[in-house]
């Protein structure tokens, strides 16, 4: 093979590998989060999340999550929960449906630095994902967030704020059933929010979502609208 032909083949291989190994997508998410206080010690937690496919073409993911949380005090809590996740991907032969069920345990630490509200959360998930067969895996998640008041009242019960958060995901058991990597994904998040009262927040955010797959990396740009309530 001549030198020029070899260079052409190498360039094609590198181009093919680059396009396969690094995939970029754009999505939209709607996230509704609610906490219902039952008494001094117990809360009910509920999340509803919908996601679009690439380029916002259609809604293809529904995530439903609920948990019972026990409050050790105003800063520390632990929860046990269940989640359902359904994905519908349009293909030439029709729509492919993937089901995932999870049981999860989490610890949450909420605290303040002056009026800035911070949260640290650790979560362990047992996951059963089903396409043709059901595969079990376990994942750990580490989360940190801050809500920083911008134009608010002195008690930060109403007004404009910015949100910053990051979450890391690690496959701690049966990684071969997911993406065959210990490191699973990272989500970095920046938002502008408005607190209507001490019970209702809304946020419009941008999230950069990096995810490992078997032989490729996904980079997703996500626009999310979040509504958080607490009663």
C-alpha positions in Angstrom: 0.0 0.0 0.0 1.4 3.4 -1.0 2.0 6.2 1.5 -0.9 8.3 0.3 -3.3 5.4 0.4 -2.2 4.5 3.9 -2.7 8.1 5.1 -6.2 8.1 3.6 -7.1 4.8 5.3 -5.8 6.0 8.7 -7.7 9.3 8.3 -10.9 7.4 7.6 -10.4 5.1 10.5 -9.7 8.0 12.9 -12.7 9.9 11.6 -14.9 6.8 12.0 -13.6 6.2 15.5 -14.0 9.8 16.5 -17.6 10.0 15.3 -18.4 6.7 17.0 -16.5 7.3 20.3 -17.8 10.8 20.9 -21.5 11.3 20.3 -23.1 14.7 21.0 -26.9 15.1 21.6 -29.3 17.8 22.7 -32.3 17.1 25.0 -35.0 18.8 27.0 -36.1 17.6 30.4 -39.1 18.5 32.6 -38.5 17.6 36.3 -41.2 17.9 39.0 -40.0 17.3 42.6 -42.2 17.1 45.7 -41.7 16.6 49.4 -44.7 16.0 51.6 -44.1 16.3 55.4 -46.0 13.6 57.3 -44.8 14.5 60.8 -41.6 15.6 62.6 -39.7 12.5 61.6 -41.1 11.3 58.2 -41.5 12.8 54.7 -42.8 11.3 51.5 -40.6 12.1 48.4 -41.9 12.0 44.8 -40.2 12.8 41.5 -41.7 12.9 38.0 -39.3 13.4 35.0 -39.8 13.4 31.3 -37.0 13.6 28.7 -36.9 14.2 25.0 -34.9 12.3 22.4 -32.0 13.9 20.5 -32.8 17.3 19.0 -36.0 17.5 21.0 -37.9 15.4 18.5 -40.2 13.6 20.8 -40.6 12.5 24.5 -39.0 9.2 24.9 -38.3 8.7 28.7 -40.5 8.7 31.7 -39.0 8.4 35.2 -41.2 8.0 38.3 -39.6 7.9 41.7 -40.9 7.7 45.3 -39.4 7.3 48.7 -40.1 7.4 52.4 -37.6 9.6 54.2 -36.7 9.6 57.9 -35.4 12.8 59.4 -32.8 12.4 62.1 -32.9 16.2 62.6 -33.3 19.3 60.4 -30.0 18.6 58.6 -29.7 14.8 58.3 -32.1 12.3 56.7 -32.2 8.9 55.1 -34.6 7.4 52.6 -35.7 4.1 51.1 -37.3 4.4 47.6 -38.4 2.8 44.4 -38.1 4.1 40.8 -39.6 3.2 37.4 -37.9 4.3 34.2 -39.3 3.6 30.7 -37.5 4.5 27.4 -39.3 4.4 24.0 -36.9 4.7 21.1 -38.3 5.1 17.6 -36.7 2.7 15.1 -37.3 1.6 11.5 -39.2 -1.5 12.6 -41.2 0.4 15.2 -40.8 1.6 18.8 -38.4 -0.2 21.1 -39.3 -0.2 24.8 -36.8 -0.6 27.6 -37.9 -1.0 31.2 -35.8 -0.3 34.3 -36.9 -0.8 37.9 -34.8 0.4 40.9 -34.7 0.2 44.6 -32.5 2.8 46.2 -31.2 4.0 49.5 -30.0 7.5 50.2 -28.5 9.8 52.8 -29.0 13.6 52.6 -27.3 16.4 54.5 -28.8 19.9 54.1 -27.0 22.9 55.6 -26.5 26.6 55.1 -23.6 29.0 54.8 -25.2 32.3 55.6 -28.2 32.3 53.2 -26.7 29.9 50.7 -28.4 26.5 50.9 -26.2 23.4 50.3 -27.0 19.7 49.9 -24.8 16.6 50.0 -26.4 13.4 48.9 -25.2 9.8 48.6 -27.4 7.3 46.9 -27.1 3.5 46.2 -29.3 2.0 43.5 -30.1 -1.6 42.8 -31.2 -1.7 39.1 -33.1 -4.3 37.1 -33.0 -3.3 33.4 -35.0 -5.3 30.9 -34.8 -5.4 27.1 -35.0 -9.1 26.0 -33.8 -10.3 29.4 -33.5 -8.7 32.8 -30.0 -7.7 34.0 -29.1 -6.7 37.5 -26.5 -4.0 38.4 -25.8 -1.7 41.3 -24.8 2.0 41.1 -23.5 4.6 43.6 -24.2 8.3 43.1 -22.6 11.3 44.8 -24.3 14.7 44.6 -23.6 18.2 45.7 -25.7 21.3 45.1 -25.9 25.0 46.2 -28.7 27.5 45.9 -27.2 31.0 46.0 -29.6 34.0 46.6 -29.2 36.9 44.1 -32.1 39.2 44.6 -34.2 37.9 47.6 -35.6 38.9 50.9 -33.3 38.7 53.9 -34.6 35.2 54.9 -34.4 33.8 51.3 -38.1 32.9 51.3 -38.8 34.7 48.1 -36.7 35.9 45.1 -34.2 35.2 42.4 -31.3 32.8 42.9 -28.8 30.7 41.0 -28.3 27.0 41.4 -25.1 25.0 40.9 -24.8 21.2 41.2 -22.7 18.2 40.2 -23.4 14.5 40.4 -21.1 11.5 39.8 -22.3 8.0 39.0 -20.2 4.7 39.6 -21.1 1.1 38.7 -20.2 -0.8 41.8 -21.6 -4.2 40.9 -22.1 -6.1 37.6 -20.7 -3.2 35.4 -20.7 -5.7 32.5 -24.5 -5.5 32.4 -24.4 -1.7 31.9 -21.4 -0.2 30.1 -18.5 -2.3 31.4 -16.9 0.7 33.2 -16.6 1.6 36.9 -17.2 5.3 36.0 -20.7 5.6 34.6 -21.5 9.3 34.1 -21.2 12.9 35.4 -23.9 15.6 35.3 -22.9 19.3 35.8 -25.7 21.8 36.2 -26.2 25.6 36.3 -29.6 27.2 36.7 -31.4 30.4 37.3 -34.3 30.0 39.7 -37.1 31.9 41.4 -38.5 31.1 44.8 -42.2 32.0 45.0 -42.4 31.1 48.7 -40.7 28.8 51.1 -42.8 26.0 49.5 -42.2 26.5 45.8 -39.1 26.9 43.6 -38.8 26.9 39.8 -35.6 26.7 37.9 -34.5 26.9 34.2 -31.1 25.2 33.8 -28.4 24.0 31.5 -26.9 20.6 32.2 -23.8 19.0 30.6 -24.2 15.3 30.8 -21.2 13.0 30.1 -21.9 9.3 29.9 -19.8 6.3 29.2 -21.1 3.4 27.1 -19.6 0.1 26.0 -17.4 1.6 23.3 -18.5 5.2 23.1 -18.9 8.4 25.1 -22.1 10.5 25.0 -22.0 14.2 25.6 -25.4 15.7 26.0 -26.5 19.3 26.3 -29.7 19.4 28.3 -32.2 22.2 28.9 -34.3 21.5 32.0 -37.3 23.1 33.6 -37.7 22.1 37.2 -40.6 22.7 39.6 -39.9 21.8 43.3 -42.6 21.9 46.0 -42.5 21.2 49.7 -45.6 21.1 52.0 
